[in-house]
Amino acid sequence: MKSKENSIEKLKIIPLGGLEQIGMNMTAFEYGDSIVVVDCGLAFPEDDMLGVDFVIPDVTYLVENYSKVKGFVITHGHEDHIGAIPYVFKKINVPIYTLKLTMALIEKKLEEHDMLKTVKRKVVKFGQSINLGSFRIEFIKTNHSIQDAAALAIYSPAGTVVHTGDFKVDYTPVYGDAIDLQRFAEIGKKGVLALLCDSTNAERPGFTMSERTVGATFDRIFSEHTKSRLIIATFASNVDRVQQIINSANKYKRKVCLEGRSMINVIGTAIDLGYIDDPGKTLITMDELNNFPPEKTVLVTTGSQGESMAALSRMAANLHKKVKIMPGDVIVFSSHPIPGNEKAVSNVINELSEIGAEVIFQDTHVSGHACQEDIKLMYALLQPKYAIPVHGERRHMQAQALLAESLGIRKENIFILHSGDVLEMSEEKAKIIGKIQTGGILVDGLGVGDVGNIVIRDRQHLAEDGIIIVVMTLEQHSNRLLAGPDIVSRGFVYVRESTDLMEETNRVVLEAVEKCLNKNITDWGKIKSEIKDTLSDFVWKRTQRRPMILPIIMEAEV
């Protein structure tokens, strides 16, 4: 006879991405024959992922359990939460549920991929609940650096789980209402099994400052630079930040022009849906910019992270078609560098300073993520039995784990998961019971998953030491050498200044080929191996480099 505990299904929480890294957020919640997926984001490539555009989660587990997947619920509209949708939904086509602005941004992506008609979508409101299989999902109002950010209360027969999404506590938001702390408290009183809480700022003490504090800084910058053109770089998705720039521009009689594809897309969508107010008709197009004196304009642009192809980087390098940075321009960086981007941002600032522009980056940004006191508040309201830090690198999640422990949650009830871990839980106990296949699928141009570790390794090899190509022609039947060997190199040495080395290289290859032919070796694979081994040893001894060596043998009839 089964025990009561074994006869009751348990809730499984399976992160498919978003742990040990910033980005690629995706978590599956499974109970019985129902799976609900929260978020579907991408990550930007590491420095060693040469040529890769971005990385999306491996959804093999969802494909294998397709019949169980009831829907995707999306917390907000940032790329690290929605960017993988067009790629994932080519394999898994189930309904998407989210709020109005987030859905509009998702629809733009689906339209680009010609998937708008095939993917079912349902717009929800704060406070609304939806039923998906064994789950009921409630959308709760939070604050973040983009509108319509929601936390999720996920009700299952095993208990209630709260997923905060990316959040901060802002009592004076620029647009809309403050975070719904009352609802969190109500859910907490009824009992919360587990809390999955944003860890991004878990190392930072104190409270996250209100977005409105940046508005006061903008007012000061506008009042102090009445004779200069202003160029403000920020995240395209920070709708409230753009609203405050519009407010300050309206106050100081300036016109605002948006530049950068993602900026125009996101802000354009926000304007269409009424999330941005422009009472003074402050916004103008790039074509209208020259109709106003520079000191009466503000350019809001992408590129605050030093991205090489973003609008500000192209302006700094004098490659932008319509905007030229002039001495006296004031450039405002309204963001903090994302970890890993510090050098790129520094390079852009140096280029701008070289031109003679003034660069401002102090007090022009506040985070969209909860600091330690905000995280403590969330734990105090919800009183979860289990704590599962999410969204962040290992150190961020570890910092939140220490916070949870300091608030009285038992150490054995705190789980720092890896992507792919299967955490099974009930009111009685929770434990990691296994691991599923996860990882990053690399997207390069139109190719999805066709660039793997071997291709990346080859690209790194080529980038570090270059390539030597050996070309020769052999007679069809006798295997007699008819032409070559000819040596072509790229990224190895500058040929015009290395004539002696290239002549020696040619001689070494010729000796290796003749050695094979004298032994009557007719297997081209063996001949190529002999060339590669001999030439590799020679080049290493002469240069201490290991270029990729690619022998090419052609066959000819005489």
NUTI-879235 format. One record per residue (C-alpha): residue in three letters; y, x, z. Coordinates in steps of 0.02 Angstrom, whole numbers, plus 50000, padded with zeros to 5 digits. Each point is the difference from the previous one (the first is absolute). Layout:
! residues N
r_y_x_z
Ala_Y_X_Z .
...
! end
This chain:
! residues 558
r_y_x_z
Met_50000_50000_50000 .
Lys_50173_50067_49952 .
Ser_50125_50036_50137 .
Lys_50162_49901_49998 .
Glu_50097_50156_49950 .
Asn_49888_50036_49850 .
Ser_50003_49819_49940 .
Ile_50190_50000_49983 .
Glu_50079_50086_49849 .
Lys_50118_50143_50041 .
Leu_50167_50041_49920 .
Lys_50005_50157_49894 .
Ile_50162_50095_49968 .
Ile_49986_50121_49854 .
Pro_50151_50107_49950 .
Leu_49987_50044_49815 .
Gly_50157_50109_50003 .
Gly_50162_50030_50094 .
Leu_49927_50106_50139 .
Glu_50024_50190_50013 .
Gln_50141_49982_49873 .
Ile_50162_49910_49959 .
Gly_49961_49871_49866 .
Met_49850_49917_49916 .
Asn_49992_49866_50135 .
Met_49852_49882_49986 .
Thr_49888_49924_50135 .
Ala_49854_49879_49984 .
Phe_49956_49874_50136 .
Glu_49822_49932_49988 .
Tyr_49913_49861_50095 .
Gly_49836_49929_49938 .
Asp_50019_49959_49815 .
Ser_50190_50016_49999 .
Ile_50109_50152_49962 .
Val_50191_49996_50006 .
Val_50096_50154_49940 .
Val_50170_50048_50071 .
Asp_50114_50095_49880 .
Cys_49960_50097_49842 .
Gly_50108_50155_49990 .
Leu_50011_50165_49909 .
Ala_50037_50176_50061 .
Phe_50103_50131_49912 .
Pro_49907_50158_49949 .
Glu_49987_50158_50105 .
Asp_50079_50159_49932 .
Asp_49830_50065_49942 .
Met_49961_49842_49898 .
Leu_50075_50072_49841 .
Gly_50052_49870_49871 .
Val_49941_49851_50105 .
Asp_50121_49853_50008 .
Phe_49932_49915_50156 .
Val_49842_49963_50098 .
Ile_49918_49830_50033 .
Pro_49860_49953_50122 .
Asp_49817_50000_49951 .
Val_49948_49816_50010 .
Thr_49813_50024_49965 .
Tyr_49957_49906_50162 .
Leu_50103_49848_49946 .
Val_49922_50001_49826 .
Glu_49825_50006_50076 .
Asn_50045_49853_50115 .
Tyr_50106_49906_49872 .
Ser_49926_49829_50046 .
Lys_50061_50020_50179 .
Val_50181_50046_49958 .
Lys_50106_49845_50029 .
Gly_50173_50071_49968 .
Phe_50131_50135_50026 .
Val_50143_49975_50123 .
Ile_50149_50116_49977 .
Thr_50118_50046_50143 .
His_50152_50058_49897 .
Gly_50057_50067_49833 .
His_50000_50189_50014 .
Glu_49900_50104_49875 .
Asp_49884_50065_50135 .
His_49949_49818_50032 .
Ile_50004_49920_49825 .
Gly_49996_50143_49874 .
Ala_49811_49998_49967 .
Ile_49989_49812_49966 .
Pro_49999_50008_49807 .
Tyr_49860_50130_50003 .
Val_49892_49924_50137 .
Phe_50016_49824_49928 .
Lys_49920_50056_49837 .
Lys_49840_50014_50104 .
Ile_50027_49866_50132 .
Asn_50095_49843_49952 .
Val_50029_49890_50153 .
Pro_50156_49907_50060 .
Ile_50149_50094_50074 .
Tyr_50099_49926_50145 .
Thr_50170_50066_50054 .
Leu_50184_49958_50022 .
Lys_50128_49965_49864 .
Leu_50083_50169_49970 .
Thr_49836_50095_50016 .
Met_49918_49882_49875 .
Ala_50144_50021_49876 .
Leu_49978_50190_50005 .
Ile_49811_49981_49977 .
Glu_50029_49884_49852 .
Lys_50108_50133_49915 .
Lys_49853_50121_50013 .
Leu_49875_49873_49936 .
Glu_50116_49958_49854 .
Glu_50008_50184_49949 .
His_49809_50002_49994 .
Asp_49989_49831_49910 .
Met_49907_49924_50150 .
Leu_50122_49865_50054 .
Lys_49895_49858_49930 .
Thr_49834_50060_50070 .
Val_50042_50036_50183 .
Lys_50018_49851_50119 .
Arg_50149_50011_50116 .
Lys_50061_49896_50146 .
Val_50170_50021_50083 .
Val_50001_49966_50187 .
Lys_50135_49985_50133 .
Phe_50019_50074_50173 .
Gly_49903_49899_50127 .
Gln_49882_49934_49867 .
Ser_49811_50023_50015 .
Ile_49871_50009_49861 .
Asn_49812_49977_50013 .
Leu_49891_50128_49911 .
Gly_49814_49979_50034 .
Ser_49967_50031_50184 .
Phe_50179_50060_50027 .
Arg_50168_49919_50032 .
Ile_50149_50113_49964 .
Glu_50173_49968_50073 .
Phe_50157_50087_49932 .
Ile_50122_50054_50137 .
Lys_50180_50056_49969 .
Thr_50037_50184_50031 .
Asn_50138_50120_49948 .
His_49981_50149_49884 .
Ser_50102_50091_49867 .
Ile_49959_49862_49874 .
Gln_50015_49812_50018 .
Asp_49852_49883_50027 .
Ala_49900_50123_50104 .
Ala_49863_49911_50097 .
Ala_49877_50037_50137 .
Leu_49834_49909_49990 .
Ala_49904_49907_50134 .
Ile_49821_49999_49937 .
Tyr_49899_49866_50089 .
Ser_49809_50017_49990 .
Pro_49856_49925_50100 .
Ala_49985_50170_50086 .
Gly_50181_49998_50059 .
Thr_50180_50027_49945 .
Val_50057_50162_49918 .
Val_50185_50039_49972 .
His_50051_50117_49858 .
Thr_50184_50048_50015 .
Gly_50022_50066_49823 .
Asp_50150_50119_49992 .
Phe_50125_49938_50128 .
Lys_50149_50035_50111 .
Val_50088_49894_50130 .
Asp_50175_49960_49934 .
Tyr_50098_49874_50103 .
Thr_50147_50003_49876 .
Pro_49923_50008_49826 .
Val_50114_50004_49847 .
Tyr_49912_49851_49923 .
Gly_49896_49862_50076 .
Asp_49930_49982_50174 .
Ala_49947_50127_50130 .
Ile_49815_50036_50031 .
Asp_49911_49848_50074 .
Leu_49960_50075_50171 .
Gln_49972_49827_50072 .
Arg_49853_49969_49883 .
Phe_49922_50168_50044 .
Ala_50014_49954_50184 .
Glu_49918_49830_49970 .
Ile_49855_50081_49907 .
Gly_49984_50130_50138 .
Lys_49984_49864_50134 .
Lys_49854_49922_49906 .
Gly_49909_50168_49994 .
Val_49997_50137_49869 .
Leu_49839_50093_49960 .
Ala_50079_50146_49907 .
Leu_50169_50065_49943 .
Leu_50021_50103_49841 .
Cys_50174_50073_50023 .
Asp_50115_50104_49888 .
Ser_49994_50183_50058 .
Thr_50128_50080_49881 .
Asn_50131_50034_50137 .
Ala_49882_50007_50150 .
Glu_50056_50177_50038 .
Arg_50184_49950_50014 .
Pro_50062_49946_50172 .
Gly_50119_49855_50029 .
Phe_50040_49848_49893 .
Thr_50028_49995_49812 .
Met_50184_49968_49966 .
Ser_50057_49842_49910 .
Glu_50030_50008_49813 .
Arg_50179_49940_50034 .
Thr_50045_50169_50076 .
Val_49992_50074_49824 .
Gly_50129_49872_49943 .
Ala_50127_50073_50123 .
Thr_49966_50175_49932 .
Phe_50026_49938_49820 .
Asp_50166_49922_50051 .
Arg_50057_50167_50071 .
Ile_49944_50096_49843 .
Phe_50090_49876_49887 .
Ser_50161_50010_50103 .
Glu_50000_50192_50003 .
His_49968_50025_49813 .
Thr_50118_49881_49913 .
Lys_50041_50128_49863 .
Ser_49820_50045_49955 .
Arg_49858_49920_49904 .
Leu_49855_49957_50115 .
Ile_49818_50021_49950 .
Ile_49875_49934_50129 .
Ala_49814_50040_49985 .
Thr_49877_49890_50093 .
Phe_49828_49921_49983 .
Ala_49995_49869_49862 .
Ser_49911_49879_50115 .
Asn_50129_50008_50142 .
Val_50084_49836_49957 .
Asp_50100_49991_50162 .
Arg_50071_50175_49970 .
Val_50063_49948_49828 .
Gln_50073_49841_50077 .
Gln_50101_50106_50123 .
Ile_50062_50112_49860 .
Ile_50058_49843_49907 .
Asn_50086_49938_50160 .
Ser_50094_50165_50024 .
Ala_50044_50010_49814 .
Asn_50068_49823_50005 .
Lys_50105_50043_50153 .
Tyr_50073_50156_49918 .
Lys_50022_49923_49826 .
Arg_49868_50101_49909 .
Lys_49873_49949_49868 .
Val_49814_50036_50025 .
Cys_49884_50057_49860 .
Leu_49811_50016_50021 .
Glu_49905_50140_49913 .
Gly_49815_50040_49991 .
Arg_49864_49889_49930 .
Ser_49919_49955_50167 .
Met_50171_49969_50079 .
Ile_50052_49880_49862 .
Asn_49831_49910_50007 .
Val_49992_49975_50188 .
Ile_50182_49960_50031 .
Gly_50005_49889_49845 .
Thr_49853_49901_50069 .
Ala_50084_49989_50172 .
Ile_50161_49934_49921 .
Asp_49904_49870_49897 .
Leu_49914_49936_50159 .
Gly_50160_49997_50103 .
Tyr_49958_50146_50117 .
Ile_50161_50090_49952 .
Asp_50173_49922_50013 .
Asp_50140_50062_49886 .
Pro_50148_49886_50039 .
Gly_50130_50116_49924 .
Lys_49908_50024_49834 .
Thr_49987_50184_50046 .
Leu_49847_50043_49895 .
Ile_50026_50067_49824 .
Thr_49884_50070_49867 .
Met_49991_50181_49943 .
Asp_50086_49952_49837 .
Glu_50149_49932_50099 .
Leu_50016_50155_50111 .
Asn_50125_50089_49887 .
Asn_50119_49851_50008 .
Phe_50047_50049_50179 .
Pro_50076_50160_50072 .
Pro_49869_50110_50087 .
Glu_50080_49980_50172 .
Lys_49977_49811_49984 .
Thr_49813_50010_49970 .
Val_49840_50026_50100 .
Leu_49839_50051_49915 .
Val_49841_49949_50094 .
Thr_49855_50102_49935 .
Thr_49819_50049_50024 .
Gly_49954_50181_50037 .
Ser_50031_50015_50187 .
Gln_49832_50091_50016 .
Gly_50041_50132_49867 .
Glu_49877_49926_49873 .
Ser_50019_50101_49841 .
Met_50010_49851_49882 .
Ala_50108_49889_50111 .
Ala_50180_49963_49950 .
Leu_50087_50111_50130 .
Ser_49893_50153_49958 .
Arg_50041_49977_49815 .
Met_50186_49986_50042 .
Ala_49992_50159_50107 .
Ala_49916_50094_49857 .
Asn_50127_49932_49875 .
Leu_49862_49910_49905 .
His_50058_49820_50028 .
Lys_50059_49914_49842 .
Lys_50141_49897_50077 .
Val_50051_50080_50166 .
Lys_50069_50175_50022 .
Ile_50030_50066_50176 .
Met_50177_50067_50018 .
Pro_50081_50112_50131 .
Gly_50069_49888_50136 .
Asp_49865_49867_49986 .
Val_49928_49948_50169 .
Ile_49809_49985_50003 .
Val_49921_49906_50146 .
Phe_49814_50018_50038 .
Ser_49957_49837_50089 .
Ser_49822_50047_50048 .
His_49900_50131_50095 .
Pro_49886_50113_49897 .
Ile_49820_49940_50005 .
Pro_49889_50140_50072 .
Gly_49962_50119_49856 .
Asn_50158_49957_49902 .
Glu_50121_50109_50100 .
Lys_50004_50141_49872 .
Ala_50030_49883_49852 .
Val_50143_49913_50093 .
Ser_50074_50169_50049 .
Asn_49995_50058_49817 .
Val_50095_49845_49941 .
Ile_50131_50022_50138 .
Asn_50023_50182_49948 .
Glu_50022_49951_49817 .
Leu_50129_49868_50047 .
Ser_50094_50122_50112 .
Glu_50001_50129_49860 .
Ile_50090_49875_49888 .
Gly_50132_49975_50135 .
Ala_49947_49830_50068 .
Glu_50010_49959_50186 .
Val_49830_49951_50072 .
Ile_49983_49888_50154 .
Phe_49834_49963_50085 .
Gln_50038_49979_50187 .
Asp_49992_49826_50079 .
Thr_49972_49915_49832 .
His_49823_49940_50033 .
Val_49897_49910_50131 .
Ser_49812_49981_49993 .
Gly_49908_49842_49954 .
His_49860_50042_50122 .
Ala_49977_49970_50186 .
Cys_50032_50143_50121 .
Gln_49906_50017_50166 .
Glu_50094_49866_50099 .
Asp_49980_49872_49860 .
Ile_49813_50038_49991 .
Lys_49988_49980_50189 .
Leu_50086_49831_49986 .
Met_49871_49941_49872 .
Tyr_49857_50053_50114 .
Ala_50083_49917_50151 .
Leu_50020_49835_49907 .
Leu_49825_49995_49924 .
Gln_49896_50079_50139 .
Pro_49856_50045_49881 .
Lys_49828_50048_50063 .
Tyr_49977_50130_49862 .
Ala_50133_50115_49923 .
Ile_49981_50061_49821 .
Pro_50147_50108_49943 .
Val_50029_49989_49811 .
His_50126_50058_49867 .
Gly_50028_50184_50023 .
Glu_49931_50174_50007 .
Arg_49877_50049_50136 .
Arg_50137_50065_50116 .
His_50096_49835_49987 .
Met_49846_49897_50043 .
Gln_49958_50119_50143 .
Ala_50176_49977_50070 .
Gln_49978_49811_49998 .
Ala_49830_50016_50084 .
Leu_50083_50093_50144 .
Leu_50132_49862_50011 .
Ala_49865_49866_50007 .
Glu_49909_50094_50136 .
Ser_50160_50018_50101 .
Leu_50019_49810_49993 .
Gly_49831_49973_50082 .
Ile_49881_49981_49852 .
Arg_49836_50087_50042 .
Lys_49967_50159_49901 .
Glu_49831_49935_49937 .
Asn_50091_49848_49927 .
Ile_50116_50106_49892 .
Phe_49933_50042_49826 .
Ile_50080_50128_49884 .
Leu_49906_49963_49840 .
His_49973_50095_49839 .
Ser_50007_49912_49832 .
Gly_49826_49929_49969 .
Asp_49951_49977_50182 .
Val_49921_49831_50038 .
Leu_50060_49942_50171 .
Glu_49898_49853_50064 .
Met_50071_49902_50146 .
Ser_49978_49849_50110 .
Glu_50073_49949_50167 .
Glu_49859_50097_50087 .
Lys_50012_50167_49910 .
Ala_50059_50097_49849 .
Lys_49923_50150_49913 .
Ile_50000_50092_49833 .
Ile_49834_49953_49919 .
Gly_50009_50093_49835 .
Lys_50104_50063_49855 .
Ile_50028_49934_49824 .
Gln_50053_50089_49840 .
Thr_50189_50026_49995 .
Gly_50119_50126_49927 .
Gly_50142_50017_49877 .
Ile_49987_49954_49817 .
Leu_50123_50106_49900 .
Val_50110_49914_49872 .
Asp_50065_50114_49861 .
Gly_50095_49911_49861 .
Leu_49887_49862_49935 .
Gly_49845_50080_50076 .
Val_49934_49926_50162 .
Gly_49866_50104_50085 .
Asp_49966_50114_49851 .
Val_50086_50144_50089 .
Gly_49889_50061_50142 .
Asn_49979_50154_50109 .
Ile_49932_50107_49858 .
Val_50147_49959_49884 .
Ile_50125_50032_50141 .
Arg_49913_50166_50039 .
Asp_50013_50050_49816 .
Arg_50186_49954_49998 .
Gln_50030_50105_50155 .
His_49903_50145_49921 .
Leu_50105_49987_49842 .
Ala_50161_49988_50101 .
Glu_49960_50153_50105 .
Asp_49921_50123_49877 .
Gly_50016_49928_49824 .
Ile_49869_49998_49863 .
Ile_49924_50121_49874 .
Ile_49921_49924_49845 .
Val_49877_50106_49898 .
Val_49970_49939_49822 .
Met_49868_50071_49881 .
Thr_49897_49948_49848 .
Leu_49813_50033_49979 .
Glu_49897_49985_49839 .
Gln_49889_49846_50003 .
His_49826_50075_49986 .
Ser_50017_50187_50034 .
Asn_50123_49982_50148 .
Arg_50101_50143_49923 .
Leu_50180_50012_50062 .
Leu_50112_49945_49855 .
Ala_50171_49989_50084 .
Gly_50079_50039_50167 .
Pro_49994_50010_50142 .
Asp_50181_49942_50009 .
Ile_50082_49988_50172 .
Val_50127_49866_50043 .
Ser_50075_49989_50175 .
Arg_50117_49879_50087 .
Gly_50069_50021_50176 .
Phe_49906_50165_50024 .
Val_50116_50139_49942 .
Tyr_50149_50010_49882 .
Val_49907_50061_49844 .
Arg_50146_50092_49919 .
Glu_50018_50112_50153 .
Ser_49813_50023_50027 .
Thr_49939_50065_49832 .
Asp_49889_50135_50076 .
Leu_49916_49878_50118 .
Met_49966_49874_49861 .
Glu_49927_50138_49888 .
Glu_49884_50053_50141 .
Thr_49953_49819_50030 .
Asn_49954_49982_49817 .
Arg_49894_50158_50007 .
Val_49907_49940_50157 .
Val_49961_49833_49919 .
Leu_49942_50082_49838 .
Glu_49882_50115_50097 .
Ala_49929_49851_50095 .
Val_49969_49904_49838 .
Glu_49920_50149_49913 .
Lys_49889_50029_50151 .
Cys_49934_49821_49983 .
Leu_49978_50010_49812 .
Asn_49909_50168_50012 .
Lys_49876_49917_50119 .
Asn_49977_49859_49872 .
Ile_50065_49871_50123 .
Thr_50029_49841_49899 .
Asp_50036_49879_50143 .
Trp_50187_49969_49993 .
Gly_50001_49950_50184 .
Lys_49936_50172_50048 .
Ile_50127_50086_49886 .
Lys_50143_49899_50079 .
Ser_49938_50042_50176 .
Glu_49993_50185_49959 .
Ile_50178_49995_49931 .
Lys_50064_49906_50154 .
Asp_49914_50115_50126 .
Thr_50048_50162_49914 .
Leu_50180_49949_49967 .
Ser_50023_49927_50175 .
Asp_49945_50164_50081 .
Phe_50114_50102_49887 .
Val_50154_49891_50026 .
Trp_49975_49996_50189 .
Lys_49988_50190_50010 .
Arg_50157_50021_49892 .
Thr_50111_49860_50067 .
Gln_49922_49926_50159 .
Arg_50010_49829_49915 .
Arg_49866_49876_49952 .
Pro_50060_49900_49848 .
Met_49893_49862_49928 .
Ile_49898_50075_49857 .
Leu_49953_49885_49857 .
Pro_49890_50075_49861 .
Ile_49996_49899_49837 .
Ile_49866_50042_49870 .
Met_50011_49926_49824 .
Glu_49860_50001_49872 .
Ala_50025_50037_49815 .
Glu_49890_50005_49845 .
Val_50017_50148_49884 .
! end
